[in-house]
Amino acid sequence: MLRGPRVTIRPCGTADVAPLRAAMAEESVARWWGEPQQPGQIAAKLSGDSVAVLPVVEIDGKLTP
């Protein structure tokens, strides 16, 4: 985790599924990546056995797309 006065970069967790899906559903994102997966599919990927870590960026405590 990296933390600054206004910005935090941290691993994505299951509490981030809804805001992450909302960001992925935004027109400017979906145009390139397609419609986002269902919340359960996203949560399953986040809690899987993969060694990969999906980082998220928070600005002033809010997840950013």
N, CA, C and O atoms as CSV, one atom per row, in Angstrom:
chain,resi,resn,atom,element,x,y,z
A,1,MET,N,N,0.851,-1.169,0.000
A,1,MET,CA,C,0.000,0.000,0.000
A,1,MET,C,C,0.898,1.234,0.000
A,1,MET,O,O,1.896,1.304,0.716
A,2,LEU,N,N,0.514,2.191,-0.816
A,2,LEU,CA,C,1.213,3.477,-0.842
A,2,LEU,C,C,0.214,4.540,-0.423
A,2,LEU,O,O,-0.891,4.606,-0.960
A,3,ARG,N,N,0.597,5.363,0.527
A,3,ARG,CA,C,-0.323,6.368,1.042
A,3,ARG,C,C,0.350,7.731,1.075
A,3,ARG,O,O,1.453,7.896,1.596
A,4,GLY,N,N,-0.351,8.699,0.501
A,4,GLY,CA,C,0.108,10.083,0.523
A,4,GLY,C,C,-0.941,10.936,1.220
A,4,GLY,O,O,-1.925,10.402,1.732
A,5,PRO,N,N,-0.750,12.242,1.249
A,5,PRO,CA,C,-1.707,13.117,1.928
A,5,PRO,C,C,-3.128,13.035,1.344
A,5,PRO,O,O,-4.106,13.126,2.085
A,6,ARG,N,N,-3.242,12.864,0.024
A,6,ARG,CA,C,-4.568,12.824,-0.615
A,6,ARG,C,C,-4.823,11.547,-1.383
A,6,ARG,O,O,-5.975,11.213,-1.661
A,7,VAL,N,N,-3.761,10.819,-1.734
A,7,VAL,CA,C,-3.899,9.659,-2.613
A,7,VAL,C,C,-3.411,8.396,-1.915
A,7,VAL,O,O,-2.377,8.394,-1.247
A,8,THR,N,N,-4.183,7.316,-2.084
A,8,THR,CA,C,-3.802,6.002,-1.587
A,8,THR,C,C,-3.911,4.999,-2.727
A,8,THR,O,O,-4.914,4.979,-3.441
A,9,ILE,N,N,-2.900,4.178,-2.901
A,9,ILE,CA,C,-2.938,3.066,-3.846
A,9,ILE,C,C,-2.878,1.807,-2.994
A,9,ILE,O,O,-1.940,1.600,-2.224
A,10,ARG,N,N,-3.909,0.963,-3.151
A,10,ARG,CA,C,-4.009,-0.219,-2.298
A,10,ARG,C,C,-4.604,-1.377,-3.085
A,10,ARG,O,O,-5.162,-1.178,-4.164
A,11,PRO,N,N,-4.487,-2.591,-2.545
A,11,PRO,CA,C,-5.105,-3.737,-3.214
A,11,PRO,C,C,-6.633,-3.614,-3.185
A,11,PRO,O,O,-7.215,-3.133,-2.213
A,12,CYS,N,N,-7.255,-4.053,-4.258
A,12,CYS,CA,C,-8.711,-4.045,-4.351
A,12,CYS,C,C,-9.271,-5.146,-3.460
A,12,CYS,O,O,-8.694,-6.230,-3.376
A,13,GLY,N,N,-10.394,-4.874,-2.792
A,13,GLY,CA,C,-11.042,-5.856,-1.934
A,13,GLY,C,C,-12.502,-6.036,-2.308
A,13,GLY,O,O,-13.006,-5.359,-3.204
A,14,THR,N,N,-13.176,-6.937,-1.632
A,14,THR,CA,C,-14.568,-7.224,-1.970
A,14,THR,C,C,-15.481,-6.017,-1.734
A,14,THR,O,O,-16.522,-5.910,-2.381
A,15,ALA,N,N,-15.123,-5.122,-0.839
A,15,ALA,CA,C,-15.927,-3.916,-0.613
A,15,ALA,C,C,-15.858,-2.965,-1.810
A,15,ALA,O,O,-16.659,-2.036,-1.918
A,16,ASP,N,N,-14.909,-3.198,-2.696
A,16,ASP,CA,C,-14.728,-2.336,-3.865
A,16,ASP,C,C,-15.495,-2.827,-5.097
A,16,ASP,O,O,-15.453,-2.183,-6.145
A,17,VAL,N,N,-16.192,-3.956,-4.980
A,17,VAL,CA,C,-16.863,-4.539,-6.152
A,17,VAL,C,C,-17.877,-3.570,-6.760
A,17,VAL,O,O,-17.842,-3.333,-7.967
A,18,ALA,N,N,-18.769,-3.009,-5.963
A,18,ALA,CA,C,-19.811,-2.117,-6.495
A,18,ALA,C,C,-19.217,-0.864,-7.146
A,18,ALA,O,O,-19.581,-0.548,-8.279
A,19,PRO,N,N,-18.314,-0.139,-6.469
A,19,PRO,CA,C,-17.753,1.045,-7.133
A,19,PRO,C,C,-16.894,0.691,-8.350
A,19,PRO,O,O,-16.859,1.444,-9.323
A,20,LEU,N,N,-16.207,-0.444,-8.299
A,20,LEU,CA,C,-15.399,-0.864,-9.439
A,20,LEU,C,C,-16.299,-1.191,-10.629
A,20,LEU,O,O,-16.007,-0.796,-11.758
A,21,ARG,N,N,-17.386,-1.908,-10.379
A,21,ARG,CA,C,-18.326,-2.251,-11.459
A,21,ARG,C,C,-18.955,-0.981,-12.032
A,21,ARG,O,O,-19.133,-0.873,-13.245
A,22,ALA,N,N,-19.292,-0.024,-11.171
A,22,ALA,CA,C,-19.874,1.240,-11.644
A,22,ALA,C,C,-18.890,1.979,-12.551
A,22,ALA,O,O,-19.285,2.536,-13.576
A,23,ALA,N,N,-17.624,1.983,-12.178
A,23,ALA,CA,C,-16.613,2.641,-13.008
A,23,ALA,C,C,-16.475,1.926,-14.342
A,23,ALA,O,O,-16.311,2.571,-15.378
A,24,MET,N,N,-16.538,0.594,-14.327
A,24,MET,CA,C,-16.407,-0.187,-15.553
A,24,MET,C,C,-17.629,-0.025,-16.456
A,24,MET,O,O,-17.536,-0.244,-17.664
A,25,ALA,N,N,-18.761,0.351,-15.891
A,25,ALA,CA,C,-19.992,0.532,-16.671
A,25,ALA,C,C,-20.088,1.918,-17.306
A,25,ALA,O,O,-20.948,2.151,-18.155
A,26,GLU,N,N,-19.216,2.834,-16.904
A,26,GLU,CA,C,-19.246,4.168,-17.496
A,26,GLU,C,C,-18.992,4.051,-18.999
A,26,GLU,O,O,-18.164,3.254,-19.439
A,27,GLU,N,N,-19.699,4.839,-19.759
A,27,GLU,CA,C,-19.646,4.739,-21.222
A,27,GLU,C,C,-18.221,4.808,-21.769
A,27,GLU,O,O,-17.861,4.044,-22.664
A,28,SER,N,N,-17.418,5.714,-21.235
A,28,SER,CA,C,-16.059,5.886,-21.749
A,28,SER,C,C,-15.184,4.660,-21.475
A,28,SER,O,O,-14.214,4.430,-22.197
A,29,VAL,N,N,-15.500,3.885,-20.465
A,29,VAL,CA,C,-14.750,2.667,-20.152
A,29,VAL,C,C,-15.341,1.478,-20.910
A,29,VAL,O,O,-14.614,0.714,-21.545
A,30,ALA,N,N,-16.668,1.328,-20.837
A,30,ALA,CA,C,-17.346,0.193,-21.477
A,30,ALA,C,C,-17.120,0.183,-22.991
A,30,ALA,O,O,-17.126,-0.879,-23.613
A,31,ARG,N,N,-16.924,1.344,-23.573
A,31,ARG,CA,C,-16.663,1.427,-25.013
A,31,ARG,C,C,-15.432,0.610,-25.392
A,31,ARG,O,O,-15.386,0.002,-26.461
A,32,TRP,N,N,-14.432,0.600,-24.503
A,32,TRP,CA,C,-13.186,-0.105,-24.792
A,32,TRP,C,C,-13.165,-1.516,-24.214
A,32,TRP,O,O,-12.615,-2.433,-24.823
A,33,TRP,N,N,-13.765,-1.687,-23.035
A,33,TRP,CA,C,-13.646,-2.959,-22.324
A,33,TRP,C,C,-14.907,-3.806,-22.394
A,33,TRP,O,O,-14.896,-4.956,-21.957
A,34,GLY,N,N,-16.002,-3.259,-22.937
A,34,GLY,CA,C,-17.257,-4.007,-22.981
A,34,GLY,C,C,-18.019,-3.880,-21.665
A,34,GLY,O,O,-17.543,-3.270,-20.707
A,35,GLU,N,N,-19.191,-4.459,-21.642
A,35,GLU,CA,C,-20.012,-4.397,-20.432
A,35,GLU,C,C,-19.311,-5.112,-19.277
A,35,GLU,O,O,-18.680,-6.149,-19.486
A,36,PRO,N,N,-19.413,-4.576,-18.079
A,36,PRO,CA,C,-18.743,-5.219,-16.944
A,36,PRO,C,C,-19.427,-6.534,-16.564
A,36,PRO,O,O,-20.607,-6.752,-16.840
A,37,GLN,N,N,-18.656,-7.381,-15.935
A,37,GLN,CA,C,-19.186,-8.646,-15.441
A,37,GLN,C,C,-20.142,-8.391,-14.279
A,37,GLN,O,O,-20.198,-7.293,-13.726
A,38,GLN,N,N,-20.881,-9.420,-13.927
A,38,GLN,CA,C,-21.788,-9.330,-12.790
A,38,GLN,C,C,-20.966,-9.209,-11.497
A,38,GLN,O,O,-19.830,-9.679,-11.439
A,39,PRO,N,N,-21.545,-8.574,-10.455
A,39,PRO,CA,C,-20.801,-8.387,-9.206
A,39,PRO,C,C,-20.212,-9.683,-8.633
A,39,PRO,O,O,-19.088,-9.688,-8.132
A,40,GLY,N,N,-20.967,-10.769,-8.708
A,40,GLY,CA,C,-20.466,-12.039,-8.182
A,40,GLY,C,C,-19.230,-12.534,-8.909
A,40,GLY,O,O,-18.333,-13.110,-8.294
A,41,GLN,N,N,-19.177,-12.312,-10.213
A,41,GLN,CA,C,-18.009,-12.723,-10.994
A,41,GLN,C,C,-16.792,-11.877,-10.635
A,41,GLN,O,O,-15.676,-12.389,-10.534
A,42,ILE,N,N,-17.016,-10.586,-10.446
A,42,ILE,CA,C,-15.910,-9.698,-10.060
A,42,ILE,C,C,-15.389,-10.091,-8.681
A,42,ILE,O,O,-14.178,-10.182,-8.478
A,43,ALA,N,N,-16.297,-10.323,-7.733
A,43,ALA,CA,C,-15.908,-10.706,-6.376
A,43,ALA,C,C,-15.140,-12.023,-6.384
A,43,ALA,O,O,-14.167,-12.175,-5.646
A,44,ALA,N,N,-15.567,-12.979,-7.211
A,44,ALA,CA,C,-14.882,-14.268,-7.286
A,44,ALA,C,C,-13.453,-14.092,-7.775
A,44,ALA,O,O,-12.539,-14.750,-7.278
A,45,LYS,N,N,-13.258,-13.216,-8.739
A,45,LYS,CA,C,-11.905,-12.971,-9.241
A,45,LYS,C,C,-11.030,-12.322,-8.172
A,45,LYS,O,O,-9.843,-12.628,-8.060
A,46,LEU,N,N,-11.627,-11.421,-7.389
A,46,LEU,CA,C,-10.855,-10.737,-6.357
A,46,LEU,C,C,-10.469,-11.665,-5.217
A,46,LEU,O,O,-9.441,-11.453,-4.573
A,47,SER,N,N,-11.272,-12.691,-4.956
A,47,SER,CA,C,-10.976,-13.597,-3.851
A,47,SER,C,C,-10.353,-14.902,-4.329
A,47,SER,O,O,-10.216,-15.848,-3.554
A,48,GLY,N,N,-9.975,-14.955,-5.602
A,48,GLY,CA,C,-9.395,-16.167,-6.172
A,48,GLY,C,C,-7.999,-16.437,-5.650
A,48,GLY,O,O,-7.483,-15.731,-4.784
A,49,ASP,N,N,-7.403,-17.482,-6.206
A,49,ASP,CA,C,-6.076,-17.915,-5.770
A,49,ASP,C,C,-4.943,-17.271,-6.554
A,49,ASP,O,O,-3.784,-17.654,-6.400
A,50,SER,N,N,-5.266,-16.312,-7.378
A,50,SER,CA,C,-4.254,-15.674,-8.209
A,50,SER,C,C,-3.249,-14.911,-7.353
A,50,SER,O,O,-3.593,-14.368,-6.303
A,51,VAL,N,N,-2.013,-14.878,-7.814
A,51,VAL,CA,C,-0.995,-14.095,-7.120
A,51,VAL,C,C,-1.022,-12.642,-7.574
A,51,VAL,O,O,-0.368,-11.786,-6.979
A,52,ALA,N,N,-1.781,-12.370,-8.629
A,52,ALA,CA,C,-1.886,-11.001,-9.135
A,52,ALA,C,C,-2.700,-10.141,-8.169
A,52,ALA,O,O,-3.623,-10.626,-7.514
A,53,VAL,N,N,-2.350,-8.884,-8.094
A,53,VAL,CA,C,-3.063,-7.941,-7.236
A,53,VAL,C,C,-3.618,-6.830,-8.122
A,53,VAL,O,O,-2.891,-6.237,-8.919
A,54,LEU,N,N,-4.902,-6.558,-7.976
A,54,LEU,CA,C,-5.527,-5.458,-8.698
A,54,LEU,C,C,-5.463,-4.226,-7.802
A,54,LEU,O,O,-6.142,-4.177,-6.776
A,55,PRO,N,N,-4.660,-3.233,-8.170
A,55,PRO,CA,C,-4.584,-2.037,-7.332
A,55,PRO,C,C,-5.741,-1.080,-7.633
A,55,PRO,O,O,-6.227,-1.010,-8.762
A,56,VAL,N,N,-6.162,-0.363,-6.627
A,56,VAL,CA,C,-7.142,0.702,-6.802
A,56,VAL,C,C,-6.535,1.987,-6.271
A,56,VAL,O,O,-5.658,1.972,-5.407
A,57,VAL,N,N,-7.018,3.097,-6.805
A,57,VAL,CA,C,-6.535,4.414,-6.405
A,57,VAL,C,C,-7.677,5.141,-5.708
A,57,VAL,O,O,-8.782,5.238,-6.243
A,58,GLU,N,N,-7.406,5.644,-4.528
A,58,GLU,CA,C,-8.357,6.479,-3.802
A,58,GLU,C,C,-7.811,7.892,-3.773
A,58,GLU,O,O,-6.633,8.114,-3.496
A,59,ILE,N,N,-8.684,8.844,-4.064
A,59,ILE,CA,C,-8.337,10.254,-3.914
A,59,ILE,C,C,-9.278,10.838,-2.884
A,59,ILE,O,O,-10.498,10.800,-3.046
A,60,ASP,N,N,-8.708,11.374,-1.830
A,60,ASP,CA,C,-9.492,11.905,-0.706
A,60,ASP,C,C,-10.490,10.870,-0.195
A,60,ASP,O,O,-11.624,11.210,0.144
A,61,GLY,N,N,-10.061,9.590,-0.141
A,61,GLY,CA,C,-10.891,8.524,0.406
A,61,GLY,C,C,-11.923,7.932,-0.516
A,61,GLY,O,O,-12.685,7.058,-0.103
A,62,LYS,N,N,-11.974,8.389,-1.779
A,62,LYS,CA,C,-12.961,7.873,-2.727
A,62,LYS,C,C,-12.255,7.125,-3.848
A,62,LYS,O,O,-11.252,7.590,-4.389
A,63,LEU,N,N,-12.799,5.949,-4.191
A,63,LEU,CA,C,-12.261,5.152,-5.287
A,63,LEU,C,C,-12.421,5.917,-6.590
A,63,LEU,O,O,-13.475,6.495,-6.853
A,64,THR,N,N,-11.368,5.920,-7.407
A,64,THR,CA,C,-11.429,6.619,-8.683
A,64,THR,C,C,-11.446,5.612,-9.823
A,64,THR,O,O,-10.819,4.557,-9.723
A,65,PRO,N,N,-12.145,5.916,-10.891
A,65,PRO,CA,C,-12.155,4.994,-12.041
A,65,PRO,C,C,-10.829,4.995,-12.769
A,65,PRO,O,O,-10.666,4.279,-13.756
